[in-house]
Amino acid sequence: MAAIRIGSVLLLMLAVLPFGLYSLLRGAALGTPDEVASRLFHEDALAPTAALYLHMVAGGALSILAPLQLLGAVRRRWPAIHRGTGRVTLGLAGITGLGGLIYIGALGTIGGLWMSFGFALYGALVIAVAWATWRSAVDRSPTHPDWAARMVVLALGSWLYRVQYGLWELGTGGIGVREDFTGWFDRIQVLAFYLPWLMALELWLARRRSHAFP
């Protein structure tokens, strides 16, 4: 069972790695000609633009590092490494969430108010869950593993957003998708890349607790 879990986590990390590296490298490319010409760069709003690119750097690193926290073998054998990578992961989560919120607050999103709402809620949840995960670790609370699991799900949100779009494109040819992200599927995606996954996790956690305490 342990070998299966380790293998599953490693496969997840390999799947996430290309996206994480792309996000990290694109964020680090702030100021290059290609990025200056992109719709994300706003010369008249450099501070929010910089916040967004910092969000991409931190978010890319976060998506790569977060699954490491699922490895129980690392937690048991090398607790210092687990704690160290955990602190880095939570710090990256805070930067990711804050950078996105700054950009949304200043410039909004391409999809309008609904997209801004969904993405802002996601950013706020990332920050709140990162804080709760840190507090539960400091307090040595038995709820820490649950909060850490929530953090991992949220950390993978940006990757899941793109995976779900890719699968939808393959399955339907892109029905309900528009370039300005105002199609009906775009509007569903604004919440669907994180809320259903969090709900599924909560159901799993509740079931695990009920089995632990019959």
Contacts in CASP RR format, 6 or more apart in sequence:
PFRMAT RR
TARGET T0000
AUTHOR 0000-0000-0000
METHOD contacts of the structure
MODEL  1
MAAIRIGSVLLLMLAVLPFGLYSLLRGAALGTPDEVASRLFHEDALAPTA
ALYLHMVAGGALSILAPLQLLGAVRRRWPAIHRGTGRVTLGLAGITGLGG
LIYIGALGTIGGLWMSFGFALYGALVIAVAWATWRSAVDRSPTHPDWAAR
MVVLALGSWLYRVQYGLWELGTGGIGVREDFTGWFDRIQVLAFYLPWLMA
LELWLARRRSHAFP
2 73 0 8 1.000
5 70 0 8 1.000
5 72 0 8 1.000
6 71 0 8 1.000
6 73 0 8 1.000
9 67 0 8 1.000
9 68 0 8 1.000
9 70 0 8 1.000
9 71 0 8 1.000
12 67 0 8 1.000
13 64 0 8 1.000
13 67 0 8 1.000
13 68 0 8 1.000
15 159 0 8 1.000
16 63 0 8 1.000
16 64 0 8 1.000
16 67 0 8 1.000
16 156 0 8 1.000
16 159 0 8 1.000
17 64 0 8 1.000
19 60 0 8 1.000
19 63 0 8 1.000
19 158 0 8 1.000
19 159 0 8 1.000
19 162 0 8 1.000
20 59 0 8 1.000
20 60 0 8 1.000
20 61 0 8 1.000
20 63 0 8 1.000
20 64 0 8 1.000
20 159 0 8 1.000
21 60 0 8 1.000
21 64 0 8 1.000
23 56 0 8 1.000
23 57 0 8 1.000
23 59 0 8 1.000
23 60 0 8 1.000
23 63 0 8 1.000
23 158 0 8 1.000
24 56 0 8 1.000
24 57 0 8 1.000
24 59 0 8 1.000
24 60 0 8 1.000
24 61 0 8 1.000
24 64 0 8 1.000
26 35 0 8 1.000
26 53 0 8 1.000
26 56 0 8 1.000
27 35 0 8 1.000
27 53 0 8 1.000
27 54 0 8 1.000
27 56 0 8 1.000
27 57 0 8 1.000
28 53 0 8 1.000
28 57 0 8 1.000
29 35 0 8 1.000
29 53 0 8 1.000
30 41 0 8 1.000
30 49 0 8 1.000
30 50 0 8 1.000
30 53 0 8 1.000
31 41 0 8 1.000
35 41 0 8 1.000
35 53 0 8 1.000
36 43 0 8 1.000
39 110 0 8 1.000
40 49 0 8 1.000
40 52 0 8 1.000
40 53 0 8 1.000
41 49 0 8 1.000
42 48 0 8 1.000
42 49 0 8 1.000
42 107 0 8 1.000
43 49 0 8 1.000
45 106 0 8 1.000
45 107 0 8 1.000
47 102 0 8 1.000
47 106 0 8 1.000
48 102 0 8 1.000
48 103 0 8 1.000
48 105 0 8 1.000
48 106 0 8 1.000
48 107 0 8 1.000
49 103 0 8 1.000
51 98 0 8 1.000
51 99 0 8 1.000
51 100 0 8 1.000
51 102 0 8 1.000
51 103 0 8 1.000
51 106 0 8 1.000
52 99 0 8 1.000
52 100 0 8 1.000
52 102 0 8 1.000
52 103 0 8 1.000
54 95 0 8 1.000
54 99 0 8 1.000
55 95 0 8 1.000
55 96 0 8 1.000
55 97 0 8 1.000
55 98 0 8 1.000
55 99 0 8 1.000
55 100 0 8 1.000
55 103 0 8 1.000
58 91 0 8 1.000
58 92 0 8 1.000
58 93 0 8 1.000
58 94 0 8 1.000
58 95 0 8 1.000
58 96 0 8 1.000
58 99 0 8 1.000
59 92 0 8 1.000
59 95 0 8 1.000
59 96 0 8 1.000
59 155 0 8 1.000
59 158 0 8 1.000
60 158 0 8 1.000
61 92 0 8 1.000
62 89 0 8 1.000
62 92 0 8 1.000
62 93 0 8 1.000
62 96 0 8 1.000
62 155 0 8 1.000
63 155 0 8 1.000
63 156 0 8 1.000
63 157 0 8 1.000
63 158 0 8 1.000
63 159 0 8 1.000
65 85 0 8 1.000
65 86 0 8 1.000
65 88 0 8 1.000
65 89 0 8 1.000
65 92 0 8 1.000
65 155 0 8 1.000
66 89 0 8 1.000
66 93 0 8 1.000
66 151 0 8 1.000
66 152 0 8 1.000
66 155 0 8 1.000
66 156 0 8 1.000
67 152 0 8 1.000
67 156 0 8 1.000
68 74 0 8 1.000
68 85 0 8 1.000
68 89 0 8 1.000
69 75 0 8 1.000
69 82 0 8 1.000
69 85 0 8 1.000
69 86 0 8 1.000
69 89 0 8 1.000
69 148 0 8 1.000
69 151 0 8 1.000
69 152 0 8 1.000
70 149 0 8 1.000
70 152 0 8 1.000
72 82 0 8 1.000
74 81 0 8 1.000
74 82 0 8 1.000
75 82 0 8 1.000
83 137 0 8 1.000
87 134 0 8 1.000
89 151 0 8 1.000
89 155 0 8 1.000
90 130 0 8 1.000
90 133 0 8 1.000
90 134 0 8 1.000
90 151 0 8 1.000
91 130 0 8 1.000
93 126 0 8 1.000
93 127 0 8 1.000
93 129 0 8 1.000
93 130 0 8 1.000
93 151 0 8 1.000
93 154 0 8 1.000
93 155 0 8 1.000
94 126 0 8 1.000
94 127 0 8 1.000
94 130 0 8 1.000
96 123 0 8 1.000
96 126 0 8 1.000
97 123 0 8 1.000
97 124 0 8 1.000
97 126 0 8 1.000
97 127 0 8 1.000
98 127 0 8 1.000
100 119 0 8 1.000
100 123 0 8 1.000
101 120 0 8 1.000
101 123 0 8 1.000
101 124 0 8 1.000
101 127 0 8 1.000
104 116 0 8 1.000
104 119 0 8 1.000
104 120 0 8 1.000
105 116 0 8 1.000
105 120 0 8 1.000
108 116 0 8 1.000
109 115 0 8 1.000
109 116 0 8 1.000
109 119 0 8 1.000
109 181 0 8 1.000
110 180 0 8 1.000
110 181 0 8 1.000
111 180 0 8 1.000
111 181 0 8 1.000
111 182 0 8 1.000
111 186 0 8 1.000
112 181 0 8 1.000
112 182 0 8 1.000
114 187 0 8 1.000
114 190 0 8 1.000
115 181 0 8 1.000
115 186 0 8 1.000
115 187 0 8 1.000
115 190 0 8 1.000
117 190 0 8 1.000
118 190 0 8 1.000
118 191 0 8 1.000
119 190 0 8 1.000
121 191 0 8 1.000
122 154 0 8 1.000
122 157 0 8 1.000
122 193 0 8 1.000
122 194 0 8 1.000
125 154 0 8 1.000
125 194 0 8 1.000
125 198 0 8 1.000
126 154 0 8 1.000
126 155 0 8 1.000
129 147 0 8 1.000
129 150 0 8 1.000
129 151 0 8 1.000
129 154 0 8 1.000
130 151 0 8 1.000
132 147 0 8 1.000
132 150 0 8 1.000
133 144 0 8 1.000
133 147 0 8 1.000
133 148 0 8 1.000
133 150 0 8 1.000
133 151 0 8 1.000
135 141 0 8 1.000
136 143 0 8 1.000
136 144 0 8 1.000
136 147 0 8 1.000
137 144 0 8 1.000
146 205 0 8 1.000
149 201 0 8 1.000
149 205 0 8 1.000
150 198 0 8 1.000
150 201 0 8 1.000
153 194 0 8 1.000
153 197 0 8 1.000
153 198 0 8 1.000
153 201 0 8 1.000
154 194 0 8 1.000
154 198 0 8 1.000
156 197 0 8 1.000
157 193 0 8 1.000
157 194 0 8 1.000
157 197 0 8 1.000
158 193 0 8 1.000
160 193 0 8 1.000
160 194 0 8 1.000
160 197 0 8 1.000
161 189 0 8 1.000
161 193 0 8 1.000
164 189 0 8 1.000
164 192 0 8 1.000
164 193 0 8 1.000
165 177 0 8 1.000
165 189 0 8 1.000
168 174 0 8 1.000
168 175 0 8 1.000
168 177 0 8 1.000
168 185 0 8 1.000
169 177 0 8 1.000
174 185 0 8 1.000
175 185 0 8 1.000
176 183 0 8 1.000
176 184 0 8 1.000
176 185 0 8 1.000
176 186 0 8 1.000
177 183 0 8 1.000
177 185 0 8 1.000
177 186 0 8 1.000
178 186 0 8 1.000
END
